[in-house]
């Protein structure tokens, strides 16, 4: 893990750098997105009731923005068809999207920034975090398959593998009385 990473809440002046970082990160690091849909999702989250400005971060290394990630409120749905309360009905946050500058892939940036971000989520008192992504990466920073917590995937997009929908408790037993479905119907770009 890269111990020189600093994270701070994103600021409006960072938006241009964040856009170019996301485009390169997804174009060069994935085979399922060119980044434009990810930028649309970030903007949609920022404009929603689910946005938490204190949990939308940039990661810096030597004064340069090398990563961006955010946690937003995420109400679980009682049924796989959807339907959920608003932002005030949840103790869960979603980690998405996560972007590392393409020049800094495979240097521990992602692990470092997510580890620091999880600490901020814990400090704010949330019960758990959901994420959809590569389980080989996210398992290393404490995430487990969401179904182990009675939280179930519904979309399978972009990754059809069931282990790609994951959760993490913020303290032991924090998700014991929580259950539901991950439905992204509050976002057009999810």
Order of alpha helices (4+ residues) and beta strands (2+ residues): beta-alpha-alpha-beta-beta-beta-alpha-beta-alpha-beta-beta-beta-beta
